[in-house]
Amino acid sequence: MLNSLQIILKKFFEKHVSLKLSFDQRIRYNIILKEIKDLYNKCLLDVGCGGGALGKLIEGKGGNVTYLDIKLTNIKNIKGTKICGDGRYLPFKDKAFDYVVSSDVLEHLHEKDREKFINEMIRIARKRVIFTFSQVHFKNPIKSGIYINH
């Protein structure tokens, strides 16, 4: 059972998602937000969404987000459209989303699975696919991610 202070803090951080993010996460999420020029009424899939922080930032700018993560425990508290699934086998028709994003996921996949993962994201995106990954920032902060336009 949550006490009143915990409830207030929970609501505060739900409203101000970016305050919970690490500095590196904020950098990567801002890269994604900068690359998507117009979010209003655009549909977006966040592949490997974790707890949904990136999607909440996108929703705050008018985007319609579908959250997908391989772990049910990651998405159980997300409000909105959420799917437990594997990014290598996305359960969507071709060109189903305006944008498909993935942050901090690619580096966790085995090398043999990365091509399938990327090809699935390209298949379901109408406009753009955007990846960011933490290891690139650590080793070379100038290279922030991959952008694939349609």
Backbone as ProteinMPNN parsed JSONL, in Angstrom:
{"seq_chain_A": "MLNSLQIILKKFFEKHVSLKLSFDQRIRYNIILKEIKDLYNKCLLDVGCGGGALGKLIEGKGGNVTYLDIKLTNIKNIKGTKICGDGRYLPFKDKAFDYVVSSDVLEHLHEKDREKFINEMIRIARKRVIFTFSQVHFKNPIKSGIYINH", "coords_chain_A": {"N_chain_A": [[0.84, -1.179, 0.0], [0.616, 2.167, -0.902], [1.837, 5.131, 0.646], [0.675, 8.536, 1.251], [2.65, 10.408, 0.427], [4.22, 8.852, -1.309], [2.34, 8.404, -3.306], [1.945, 11.011, -4.264], [4.555, 11.558, -5.244], [4.73, 9.559, -7.2], [2.746, 10.382, -9.029], [3.842, 12.862, -9.72], [6.262, 12.14, -11.042], [5.182, 10.658, -13.126], [4.047, 12.68, -14.582], [6.265, 14.275, -15.164], [8.271, 12.821, -16.756], [10.883, 12.916, -17.836], [12.536, 13.686, -15.748], [13.17, 11.441, -14.34], [14.997, 10.156, -15.853], [18.338, 9.107, -16.729], [21.247, 11.146, -17.393], [22.45, 10.344, -19.834], [20.356, 8.881, -21.014], [18.484, 10.928, -21.402], [19.83, 12.404, -23.354], [19.837, 10.574, -25.528], [17.069, 10.156, -25.902], [16.273, 12.755, -26.528], [17.55, 13.034, -28.972], [16.046, 11.297, -30.554], [13.516, 12.552, -30.382], [14.136, 14.952, -31.637], [14.624, 14.105, -34.233], [12.174, 13.364, -35.166], [10.054, 15.236, -36.677], [7.307, 16.123, -36.703], [5.018, 15.202, -34.49], [2.34, 15.213, -33.914], [-0.643, 13.502, -33.904], [0.596, 11.332, -35.134], [1.422, 7.901, -35.549], [3.359, 5.752, -33.596], [5.74, 3.237, -32.925], [7.352, 1.933, -30.163], [9.943, -0.011, -29.817], [11.084, -2.386, -27.621], [10.524, -1.025, -25.276], [10.847, -0.915, -22.506], [10.137, 0.518, -19.414], [8.589, 2.498, -20.537], [9.267, 5.241, -20.708], [10.318, 6.824, -22.875], [8.191, 6.679, -24.716], [6.199, 8.016, -23.256], [7.209, 10.621, -23.265], [6.978, 11.138, -25.982], [4.203, 10.914, -26.335], [3.509, 13.162, -24.873], [4.087, 15.115, -26.674], [2.152, 14.882, -28.522], [2.043, 12.51, -30.001], [0.858, 9.201, -30.925], [1.387, 6.367, -29.244], [2.479, 3.003, -29.431], [3.472, 0.542, -27.287], [6.039, -1.818, -27.077], [7.508, -4.628, -25.704], [9.728, -7.257, -24.813], [9.538, -8.334, -22.323], [6.983, -8.953, -20.139], [6.78, -7.954, -17.558], [7.996, -5.462, -17.783], [6.17, -3.836, -19.125], [3.8, -3.891, -17.756], [2.78, -1.828, -16.105], [2.327, 0.285, -17.767], [0.256, 2.719, -19.177], [-1.964, 2.626, -21.817], [-1.639, 1.531, -25.266], [-0.19, -1.55, -25.365], [2.097, -4.183, -25.997], [3.295, -7.404, -25.534], [6.056, -8.668, -26.932], [8.442, -9.809, -29.427], [11.02, -8.062, -30.934], [12.185, -9.074, -33.219], [10.25, -10.409, -34.542], [7.822, -8.878, -35.393], [4.417, -8.28, -34.767], [2.816, -6.942, -36.8], [1.285, -5.419, -39.682], [2.8, -4.572, -42.861], [4.21, -1.315, -43.081], [2.772, -0.213, -40.912], [3.118, 1.769, -38.984], [3.856, 5.261, -38.545], [6.34, 6.07, -37.517], [9.071, 4.17, -36.231], [10.782, 3.374, -33.377], [13.698, 2.656, -31.405], [15.453, 2.457, -28.51], [18.419, 1.874, -26.841], [18.43, -0.923, -27.169], [19.415, -2.483, -29.329], [22.133, -3.085, -28.828], [21.923, -5.097, -26.995], [21.135, -7.336, -28.277], [21.99, -10.454, -29.756], [24.545, -10.678, -32.215], [23.787, -12.12, -34.529], [21.058, -11.78, -34.563], [20.497, -9.124, -35.013], [20.191, -8.107, -37.673], [17.709, -9.183, -38.503], [16.035, -7.979, -36.608], [16.33, -5.212, -37.24], [15.431, -5.234, -39.923], [12.737, -5.967, -39.561], [11.754, -3.716, -38.247], [12.074, -1.784, -40.223], [10.331, -2.792, -42.115], [7.77, -2.304, -41.029], [7.57, 0.444, -40.813], [6.415, 3.583, -42.018], [7.575, 6.116, -42.452], [10.05, 6.666, -41.001], [12.759, 5.044, -39.313], [14.315, 4.892, -36.216], [17.176, 4.391, -34.33], [18.851, 4.366, -31.233], [21.729, 3.939, -29.176], [23.366, 2.98, -26.188], [26.085, 2.267, -25.918], [27.436, 3.49, -27.996], [27.37, 6.202, -27.323], [28.942, 6.251, -25.037], [31.478, 5.522, -26.001], [31.842, 7.174, -28.214], [30.527, 10.072, -28.317], [29.656, 11.702, -30.39], [28.561, 10.209, -32.449], [25.428, 9.22, -32.544], [23.285, 7.581, -33.234], [21.265, 5.648, -35.519], [19.567, 6.47, -38.451], [16.924, 5.732, -40.506], [15.389, 6.445, -43.405], [12.298, 6.346, -45.242]], "CA_chain_A": [[0.0, 0.0, 0.0], [1.393, 3.392, -0.994], [1.404, 6.229, 1.512], [0.295, 9.725, 0.479], [3.845, 10.985, -0.2], [4.567, 7.992, -2.439], [1.351, 8.655, -4.358], [2.272, 12.327, -4.831], [5.782, 11.401, -6.037], [4.417, 8.743, -8.374], [2.034, 11.244, -9.976], [4.785, 13.88, -10.178], [7.178, 11.553, -12.019], [4.398, 10.302, -14.311], [3.855, 13.926, -15.334], [7.584, 14.787, -15.538], [9.014, 11.589, -17.027], [12.302, 13.143, -18.133], [13.296, 13.862, -14.514], [13.595, 10.118, -13.869], [15.981, 9.605, -16.779], [19.742, 9.463, -16.544], [21.726, 12.143, -18.355], [22.64, 9.679, -21.125], [19.04, 8.574, -21.576], [17.9, 12.18, -21.893], [20.506, 12.726, -24.616], [19.348, 9.679, -26.581], [15.653, 10.43, -26.152], [16.188, 14.038, -27.234], [17.951, 12.77, -30.359], [14.867, 10.72, -31.212], [12.492, 13.59, -30.498], [14.602, 15.927, -32.632], [14.557, 13.494, -35.56], [10.773, 13.245, -35.562], [9.674, 16.646, -36.755], [5.908, 16.384, -36.392], [4.452, 14.046, -33.793], [0.902, 15.345, -33.708], [-1.474, 12.474, -34.543], [1.394, 10.313, -35.806], [1.498, 6.67, -34.768], [4.745, 5.389, -33.367], [5.999, 2.018, -32.167], [8.577, 1.948, -29.371], [10.36, -1.414, -29.711], [11.962, -2.531, -26.46], [10.159, 0.205, -24.572], [11.131, -0.924, -21.075], [9.049, 1.073, -18.609], [7.767, 3.405, -21.328], [9.613, 6.66, -20.541], [10.408, 7.477, -24.183], [6.832, 6.789, -25.243], [5.476, 9.065, -22.523], [7.687, 11.899, -23.797], [6.389, 11.271, -27.325], [2.779, 11.209, -26.127], [3.438, 14.54, -24.413], [4.217, 15.979, -27.849], [1.016, 14.642, -29.403], [2.124, 11.251, -30.731], [0.12, 8.027, -30.467], [2.443, 5.375, -29.054], [2.277, 1.604, -29.084], [4.634, 0.094, -26.522], [6.329, -3.234, -27.268], [8.687, -5.11, -24.98], [9.766, -8.717, -24.729], [9.234, -8.722, -20.942], [5.68, -8.503, -19.659], [6.962, -7.168, -16.331], [8.374, -4.091, -18.143], [5.049, -3.05, -19.655], [2.558, -4.113, -17.005], [2.263, -0.598, -15.509], [2.165, 1.313, -18.795], [-1.123, 2.996, -19.592], [-2.004, 2.805, -23.266], [-1.532, 0.317, -26.08], [1.064, -2.248, -25.065], [2.153, -5.542, -26.528], [4.461, -8.197, -25.164], [6.487, -9.308, -28.168], [9.853, -9.861, -29.797], [11.324, -7.155, -32.035], [12.595, -9.812, -34.426], [9.034, -10.956, -35.148], [6.813, -7.889, -35.039], [3.083, -8.743, -35.176], [2.124, -5.842, -37.455], [1.341, -5.433, -41.142], [3.774, -3.668, -43.467], [3.936, 0.128, -43.027], [1.713, -0.015, -39.918], [3.405, 2.917, -38.127], [4.591, 6.36, -39.159], [7.712, 5.988, -37.016], [9.419, 3.054, -35.358], [11.985, 3.763, -32.646], [14.244, 1.706, -30.455], [16.574, 3.063, -27.801], [19.134, 1.015, -25.885], [18.035, -2.318, -27.342], [20.23, -3.167, -30.335], [23.381, -3.597, -28.252], [21.62, -6.264, -26.161], [20.826, -8.472, -29.138], [23.099, -11.211, -30.327], [24.858, -10.166, -33.551], [23.038, -12.833, -35.573], [19.657, -11.356, -34.515], [20.36, -7.68, -35.271], [19.675, -7.841, -39.013], [16.274, -9.497, -38.476], [15.431, -6.932, -35.781], [16.311, -3.977, -38.031], [14.557, -5.438, -41.089], [11.348, -5.949, -39.103], [11.388, -2.329, -37.967], [11.962, -1.113, -41.527], [9.13, -3.315, -42.774], [6.511, -1.766, -40.503], [7.621, 1.907, -40.746], [6.072, 4.347, -43.23], [8.406, 7.293, -42.649], [11.41, 6.642, -40.486], [13.167, 4.162, -38.221], [15.395, 5.545, -35.475], [17.814, 3.614, -33.271], [19.97, 4.929, -30.472], [22.288, 2.891, -28.321], [24.192, 3.553, -25.132], [27.514, 2.027, -26.084], [27.987, 4.481, -28.92], [27.557, 7.451, -26.59], [30.053, 6.097, -24.121], [32.736, 5.472, -26.747], [31.937, 8.278, -29.156], [29.244, 10.769, -28.177], [29.266, 12.386, -31.631], [27.732, 9.261, -33.196], [24.35, 9.009, -31.576], [22.303, 6.593, -33.599], [21.057, 5.326, -36.915], [18.28, 6.953, -38.944], [16.596, 5.107, -41.79], [14.216, 7.091, -43.996], [11.6, 5.645, -46.333]], "C_chain_A": [[0.884, 1.241, 0.0], [0.889, 4.43, 0.001], [1.185, 7.476, 0.655], [1.496, 10.38, -0.211], [4.274, 10.169, -1.417], [3.609, 8.214, -3.606], [1.636, 9.987, -5.044], [3.51, 12.229, -5.722], [5.536, 10.602, -7.304], [3.718, 9.595, -9.43], [2.958, 12.317, -10.55], [5.69, 13.313, -11.269], [6.448, 11.026, -13.251], [4.201, 11.526, -15.194], [5.18, 14.451, -15.889], [8.545, 13.619, -15.749], [10.502, 11.837, -17.163], [13.144, 13.316, -16.874], [13.796, 12.533, -13.957], [14.729, 9.538, -14.713], [17.405, 9.985, -16.38], [20.124, 10.502, -17.597], [21.864, 11.531, -19.749], [21.309, 9.34, -21.787], [18.395, 9.825, -22.137], [18.519, 12.582, -23.221], [19.932, 11.873, -25.743], [17.882, 9.944, -26.906], [15.475, 11.759, -26.877], [16.612, 13.909, -28.69], [16.756, 12.234, -31.14], [13.802, 11.793, -31.421], [12.868, 14.636, -31.543], [14.451, 15.388, -34.056], [13.13, 13.293, -36.063], [10.192, 14.653, -35.525], [8.256, 16.915, -36.29], [5.3, 15.132, -35.776], [2.935, 14.071, -33.697], [0.128, 14.352, -34.568], [-0.684, 11.46, -35.37], [1.418, 9.08, -34.916], [2.942, 6.182, -34.759], [4.803, 4.094, -32.57], [7.336, 2.168, -31.468], [8.941, 0.494, -29.09], [11.396, -1.545, -28.594], [11.769, -1.363, -25.519], [10.536, 0.232, -23.099], [9.926, -0.421, -20.3], [8.221, 2.133, -19.306], [8.112, 4.876, -21.25], [9.683, 7.401, -21.873], [9.016, 7.692, -24.773], [6.023, 7.874, -24.553], [5.921, 10.447, -22.997], [7.07, 12.166, -25.169], [4.895, 11.591, -27.224], [2.585, 12.66, -25.683], [3.56, 15.55, -25.543], [3.152, 15.666, -28.903], [1.036, 13.352, -30.189], [1.273, 10.155, -30.108], [1.09, 6.855, -30.424], [1.873, 3.995, -28.784], [3.578, 1.14, -28.449], [4.821, -1.406, -26.74], [7.592, -3.584, -26.497], [8.586, -6.625, -24.858], [9.407, -9.213, -23.325], [7.909, -8.113, -20.499], [5.825, -7.631, -18.414], [7.34, -5.715, -16.647], [7.165, -3.239, -18.512], [3.78, -3.11, -18.81], [1.967, -2.831, -16.432], [2.068, 0.53, -16.514], [0.685, 1.468, -19.11], [-1.089, 3.255, -21.086], [-1.881, 1.472, -23.974], [-0.175, -0.325, -25.836], [0.967, -3.688, -25.528], [3.424, -6.198, -26.019], [4.868, -8.961, -26.422], [7.971, -9.139, -28.406], [10.078, -8.978, -31.022], [11.776, -7.84, -33.308], [11.402, -10.354, -35.195], [7.856, -10.046, -34.794], [5.442, -8.275, -35.609], [2.236, -7.638, -35.819], [2.253, -5.972, -38.962], [2.404, -4.439, -41.633], [3.286, -2.227, -43.36], [2.818, 0.473, -42.035], [1.896, 1.255, -39.079], [4.122, 4.009, -38.915], [6.068, 6.256, -38.795], [7.881, 4.736, -36.164], [10.749, 3.424, -34.71], [12.42, 2.638, -31.715], [15.469, 2.347, -29.808], [17.126, 2.069, -26.785], [18.72, -0.447, -25.967], [19.033, -3.07, -28.217], [21.501, -3.783, -29.75], [23.165, -4.819, -27.363], [21.31, -7.512, -26.982], [22.104, -9.168, -29.59], [23.309, -10.726, -31.761], [24.034, -10.833, -34.646], [21.569, -12.405, -35.625], [19.444, -9.908, -34.93], [19.771, -7.379, -36.645], [18.168, -8.097, -39.073], [15.507, -8.412, -37.721], [15.279, -5.635, -36.586], [15.366, -4.118, -39.223], [13.08, -5.428, -40.702], [10.888, -4.515, -38.841], [11.214, -1.542, -39.266], [10.666, -1.522, -42.213], [7.855, -2.611, -42.305], [6.483, -0.235, -40.428], [7.246, 2.538, -42.079], [7.081, 5.453, -43.498], [9.854, 7.102, -42.235], [11.561, 5.629, -39.368], [14.341, 4.851, -37.536], [15.866, 4.616, -34.366], [18.773, 4.518, -32.515], [20.473, 3.807, -29.575], [23.337, 3.477, -27.404], [25.677, 3.367, -25.372], [28.161, 3.024, -27.034], [28.27, 5.777, -28.177], [28.767, 7.37, -25.68], [31.378, 6.185, -24.857], [32.929, 6.657, -27.677], [30.621, 9.051, -29.143], [28.793, 11.514, -29.428], [28.354, 11.495, -32.466], [26.631, 8.78, -32.268], [23.365, 7.928, -31.961], [22.253, 6.388, -35.092], [19.673, 5.826, -37.298], [18.058, 6.328, -40.306], [15.313, 5.745, -42.284], [13.597, 6.192, -45.056], [11.325, 6.621, -47.434]], "O_chain_A": [[1.801, 1.352, 0.814], [-0.317, 4.597, 0.185], [1.48, 7.465, -0.54], [1.362, 10.861, -1.337], [4.651, 10.735, -2.442], [4.027, 8.212, -4.764], [1.574, 10.079, -6.27], [3.516, 12.758, -6.834], [6.071, 10.929, -8.362], [4.071, 9.529, -10.607], [2.868, 12.644, -11.733], [5.866, 13.943, -12.313], [7.045, 10.953, -14.325], [4.19, 11.416, -16.42], [5.205, 15.018, -16.982], [9.512, 13.456, -15.005], [11.307, 11.054, -16.659], [14.356, 13.11, -16.922], [14.75, 12.51, -13.18], [15.347, 8.545, -14.33], [17.644, 11.034, -15.781], [19.401, 10.704, -18.572], [21.441, 12.134, -20.736], [21.162, 9.5, -22.999], [17.821, 9.795, -23.226], [17.817, 13.049, -24.118], [19.58, 12.398, -26.8], [17.502, 9.955, -28.077], [14.615, 11.877, -27.75], [16.081, 14.61, -29.552], [16.492, 12.672, -32.259], [13.253, 11.924, -32.515], [12.001, 15.145, -32.253], [14.178, 16.153, -34.982], [12.913, 13.076, -37.255], [9.881, 15.182, -34.458], [8.032, 17.866, -35.541], [5.094, 14.128, -36.459], [2.316, 13.042, -33.423], [0.229, 14.359, -35.794], [-1.26, 10.795, -36.231], [1.432, 9.187, -33.69], [3.638, 6.2, -35.774], [4.011, 3.882, -31.652], [8.341, 2.491, -32.102], [8.334, -0.155, -28.238], [12.443, -0.9, -28.621], [12.735, -0.781, -25.026], [10.545, 1.303, -22.494], [8.809, -0.891, -20.515], [7.247, 2.625, -18.736], [7.315, 5.704, -21.692], [9.153, 8.506, -21.984], [8.71, 8.775, -25.272], [5.244, 8.574, -25.2], [5.095, 11.352, -23.117], [6.686, 13.295, -25.474], [4.39, 12.446, -27.952], [1.613, 13.308, -26.071], [3.18, 16.71, -25.387], [3.243, 16.129, -30.04], [0.125, 13.111, -30.98], [1.0, 10.176, -28.908], [1.564, 6.404, -31.467], [0.921, 3.832, -28.02], [4.656, 1.328, -29.013], [3.872, -2.178, -26.604], [8.617, -2.915, -26.626], [7.493, -7.19, -24.807], [9.018, -10.368, -23.152], [7.75, -6.892, -20.49], [5.073, -6.673, -18.238], [7.034, -4.822, -15.857], [7.147, -2.04, -18.236], [2.792, -2.445, -19.124], [0.748, -2.748, -16.282], [1.676, 1.632, -16.129], [-0.039, 0.488, -19.287], [-0.26, 4.03, -21.562], [-2.004, 0.414, -23.358], [0.864, 0.29, -26.074], [-0.087, -4.32, -25.462], [4.503, -5.606, -26.071], [4.116, -9.8, -26.916], [8.66, -8.421, -27.682], [9.395, -9.135, -32.034], [11.749, -7.231, -34.378], [11.525, -10.718, -36.365], [7.0, -10.412, -33.989], [5.324, -8.563, -36.8], [1.087, -7.423, -35.434], [3.21, -6.561, -39.463], [2.843, -3.57, -40.879], [2.099, -1.951, -43.528], [2.007, 1.36, -42.302], [0.925, 1.765, -38.52], [4.893, 3.725, -39.832], [6.938, 6.343, -39.662], [6.96, 4.304, -35.471], [11.719, 3.745, -35.397], [11.623, 1.796, -31.302], [16.411, 2.733, -30.5], [16.387, 1.503, -25.979], [18.665, -1.136, -24.948], [19.447, -4.178, -27.874], [21.896, -4.883, -30.139], [24.126, -5.505, -27.014], [21.233, -8.614, -26.44], [23.147, -8.543, -29.778], [22.341, -10.399, -32.448], [23.625, -10.167, -35.598], [20.899, -12.642, -36.63], [18.307, -9.505, -35.175], [18.934, -6.485, -36.771], [17.431, -7.293, -39.644], [14.442, -7.982, -38.163], [14.203, -5.037, -36.6], [14.582, -3.209, -39.498], [12.254, -4.921, -41.46], [9.762, -4.149, -39.176], [10.301, -0.724, -39.381], [9.986, -0.694, -42.819], [6.959, -2.352, -43.109], [5.472, 0.333, -40.017], [7.695, 2.095, -43.136], [7.416, 5.709, -44.655], [10.773, 7.344, -43.019], [10.639, 5.385, -38.59], [15.256, 5.337, -38.201], [15.07, 4.119, -33.569], [19.44, 5.355, -33.123], [19.751, 2.862, -29.259], [24.102, 4.359, -27.794], [26.459, 4.26, -25.045], [29.334, 3.359, -26.869], [29.317, 6.39, -28.388], [29.531, 8.329, -25.57], [32.304, 6.849, -24.392], [34.057, 7.094, -27.904], [29.699, 8.713, -29.885], [27.634, 11.921, -29.505], [27.452, 12.002, -33.132], [26.877, 8.027, -31.326], [22.668, 7.4, -31.094], [23.094, 6.893, -35.835], [18.712, 5.629, -36.554], [18.933, 6.396, -41.169], [14.264, 5.605, -41.655], [14.282, 5.385, -45.686], [10.745, 6.252, -48.455]]}, "name": "protein", "num_of_chains": 1, "seq": "MLNSLQIILKKFFEKHVSLKLSFDQRIRYNIILKEIKDLYNKCLLDVGCGGGALGKLIEGKGGNVTYLDIKLTNIKNIKGTKICGDGRYLPFKDKAFDYVVSSDVLEHLHEKDREKFINEMIRIARKRVIFTFSQVHFKNPIKSGIYINH"}
